[in-house]
Amino acid sequence: MKQLLTISLFSLFLMACSSSDTATVNQVSPIESAGLQSNDFAVIIDVRSDSEWKGQRIPGAVHIPLSELKGRMDELKSFEGKQLIMQCAVGGRSSKAVEILQHAGFTNVSNMNGGLVAWQKANLPIE
């Protein structure tokens, strides 16, 4: 009985920790991102830290660290009509950023698959 109770509590814990949102994170490649950005259909939002941003960045990207994202939603609303492509180093933080924006009601938002590392591997320009 004690083991059954432990298993039940553990199952409840796992369900509580899992995302209840069924929204998926749309993925775009660096090549797609570059094309959308260059044709003014999208804005790349870099959610990395200040020190990462100062080291190297995608030309034309907008820097909004993940820790500041919730407080800067109005700034993102100014890009209405454009796809928001969230980007970090490899894709983890930017996926989280997409989820945050989806919960806030943004619908045209995607994650750059592979982040800046994949951007560089595709031989795309950096500053």
Buried (B, 14 or more C-beta within 10 A) or exposed (E): EEEEEEEEEEEEEEEEEEEEEEEEBBBBBBEBBBEBBEEEEBBBBBBBBEEBBEEEBBEEBBBBBBEEBEEEBEEBEEBEEBBBBBBBBBBEBBBBBBBBBBEEEBEBBBBBBBBBEBBBEEEBEEE
